[in-house]
Amino acid sequence: MKKLLVLAALLLALAVPAAFAEVELGISATPVPNDYTGETDMVTGFHVGYNWGVLYLSWDALAMPAGFVSTQTSSWNGDMYVSGPYAPGFLNLYDVGLLIPLRPFILYAEVGTNNLYVYHNLAGGSFGANLRLGAGLRFGFWGVNLSGTAVFGDFVTLTDTLKKLASPETSNEAISAITERLVPSINLTFYF
């Protein structure tokens, strides 16, 4: 009887978090400037999210055009400019944060890391940092939201920027650093 009670308590403990958790699948559209044509490309993104209470985890993969990948992977080697590969890739954003459901509204803020995967691993591979803020509406099993993602080269730059927000003397500088990097996306999300 004791073993049965322990097993029942264990199953209940595992079921309670799952009862309050949700999985999200979605698709997004993000405008990204194309440095080669001078125009703006509309980039498709794919979203997987998991929230449990107010804890929010997500992974977004944006299908980046070859011009963006080349610009982001180019570098200076001494006095010589080395152009990155002109190949498509995926910008992967791995985030953790808070999601506040104020039905039908949702608000979220996340911090995470990012990685640029280039087709056939021609370049890329280093990890950066990102900050994401979003708000939207949820209609039952689906919803629409608008998010803004600020991508930073590394966590040190992101941390320094967030620290500057706390000081009245440097808060305007930090807000400018975030808003200059902020890239908007519109997201269609399905909840399971």
N, C-alpha and C positions, 0 to 999 in steps of 0.2 A: 504494500500500500504506500509506503514511504517513497519507493522508487517511482511509482506512478504519479505521486504528488510533485516530486522533483521534476519529472519529465513534463508534466502539465505546466509547472511554473516556468520552466525553460522555454517551452513553446510559446507561452504567453509573453514572456520577455522578448522573444524574437519577433512575435507578431505585432506588438504595440508600435515599434518604430515603423514597420512596414505599413501599418494602417494609416499613419500620418505622413507618409512619404509619397512623393510624386515623381514620375519620370516625364521629361519633356523631349519632344522631337520637333525640330523646326527648320525653317529655311529663311534666309535673310537676303536683302539687297543693300549693297554698300557702294556709294560713289567713291571712286579712287582716281586721282589725277594720273593721266598717262603722260610722262615726261617726253616721250618720243613724238606724240602727235599733238600735244598741247590741249587735248580734250580730256573729258572725264569718262572713264569706263564704269559701267554698273557691274559690280562683282557679286556673284552668287556665293552665299555662305550656307553652311550646314551646321545645325545646332543639336547638341545633346545636353540635357540638364537633369539634375536631381536635386530636389529640395526636401528637407526633413525639418518640419517646424519652420524656423527662420534661417537655418543653415542652407546655403545654396552652393552647389558645385556645377560647373559647366565646362564644356569643351566646344569650341567653335572652330570650324575650318573654312577659311575663305579662299576661293579659287582665284589666285592672283594672276594677272596677265604678265606676259614675258617682259614688257617694258618696266613694270614695277619691280620684278625680280632682279632685272639687270641693274637698275638704279640702287636697290637696297644691298646688293652684293658687290658693288663696285667699291674700290678703295684706292688710296694713295700709297705707293711703294716708293718712298723717297720723293723724288721729283716727278715720278712717272705715275700717271693715272691708269689704273688697271680696271678695265670694264668687266663687270660681272657677266655671267652667261645670259644670253637672251633666250630664256626658256620659261615655260609656265611653272607655277608652283602653288603650294598651299601655305597660307599663314595660319598656323595653329595657335589658338588662345586657350590656355588651361587656367581656369579661375576658381576662386573660392570667395564667398562673401555672405551677405545677408539679403534675404528676400522678405519683404513685408507685404503680406496680402491684406489689402483693405478693400475687399470685394465690392465692386468689380475691378477696382484698381489694384495694380501691383507696382511696387517700387523695389529696386535692387541696386546694390553697390558691391563690386567685386574687385579683388586684386589678384594678379596671377602672373604667369610666365607665358612667353610666346616663343615660337620657333618657326622659321621659314624653311619648309621642305621644297627643294628644287627638283624638278623632273629629272630622273636618273641620277640623283645626288650629285649634280654638277657643282654645287656650291651651297652655302648656307650651313645650317647645323648649330649655330650658336644660339643661346637662349637670351631673351630680353625680358622686360617686365611690362605689364600693362595695368591700367586702371579703367574700370568700366562702370558707367552709371546708366540706369535705365528706368523707364516708367511705361506703363501700358494698361490695357483693358483686357479682362478675361471674360469670355462668354461661354460658361460651361466647360466643355472639353477642348476649346480652342481660344486663342487670344492673339492680339496684335500689340506690339510694343515698339518703342523707339529707344535705341540705346546709343551711347556715345563711348567710344573706346579711345583712350590715349595710350599710345605705344611708346615705351622708353627703351633705350639701348641696353640698360642693365638695372638691377635692383637698387644699386647705390644712387643712381640719378632719381629713380622713383621715390626712394626713402627720403632723400634730401628735399625733394619737392614737397612731399607730404609734411615734413617737419617745418618747412617754411610757412605752411598754412596756419600753424599754431601761433605764430608771432605777428602782431599787428604791423610791424615794420616791413616784413617780407611777404605778407599774405597776398598782396596784389601781384607780386612777382611770381608766386606759386600758381595763382589762378591763371595768369597769362600763360605760364609754361604748360598747364594742363589744357586750356582751351585752344592753344595753337596746335596741339597734337590731336585734339578730339575729332574723331571721324564718326559721323552718324551712320546708323543702320536702321532699317525698318525690318521687323522680324514677325513672321507668322509662326505661331507655336501651337502644338497639339499636346494636351496633357493626358497622361495615363495613370 
